[in-house]
């Protein structure tokens, strides 16, 4: 069983870049939508194993600000899939004690999706077993720009802005810093994901495509983190 944080210990906050749905489908001569649906099936066992390993906060990269550039029918499928998943899974997550929050710009999302987000956040607001953040229409650069705009709007003087103040203007200032980033599909990039929050995160990259990502591999990622020494720029 893993113990508490730092060298030889488990991460409090794990963020996951869920990549590879399209390639998973293409390798099976299936439409990309089939890959996205297969990817959804991974979520429930992932959330369960996160709780079992003692992770307190889990952040999932569901849809980026750049994903609007995908074909219109694929974007439509993703939005519909989100609604279906919310209706089916949010009540179960609530029963498990998960608190849901959504990160990103909501204004471009369909009204039905915005409504589902608000309902999920309201339903689970009092829960405390696991904090589950979903990055939806999210971009790290957009988050930083939005934070700067809000500070300007609030009339902050330059000398009033330090790291602590800046962080308080992020989408979810209460969220702890990210300890571990997991990226599936073997790509070696951060894809505009939580640029502020991953400053000192450890990375675990696997060639496994997202629909094939298993609880066992999540445990391996946590064990990999536990074996590392986090010096944060020190000796």
Secondary structure as GFF3:
##gff-version 3
##sequence-region A 1 235
A	DSSP	beta_strand	13	17	.	.	.	ID=ss1
A	DSSP	alpha_helix	21	26	.	.	.	ID=ss2
A	DSSP	alpha_helix	32	52	.	.	.	ID=ss3
A	DSSP	beta_strand	57	64	.	.	.	ID=ss4
A	DSSP	three_ten_helix	65	69	.	.	.	ID=ss5
A	DSSP	alpha_helix	72	95	.	.	.	ID=ss6
A	DSSP	beta_strand	98	103	.	.	.	ID=ss7
A	DSSP	alpha_helix	111	124	.	.	.	ID=ss8
A	DSSP	beta_strand	130	138	.	.	.	ID=ss9
A	DSSP	alpha_helix	140	153	.	.	.	ID=ss10
A	DSSP	three_ten_helix	158	160	.	.	.	ID=ss11
A	DSSP	alpha_helix	163	167	.	.	.	ID=ss12
A	DSSP	beta_strand	180	183	.	.	.	ID=ss13
A	DSSP	beta_strand	202	205	.	.	.	ID=ss14
A	DSSP	three_ten_helix	210	212	.	.	.	ID=ss15
A	DSSP	alpha_helix	215	226	.	.	.	ID=ss16
###
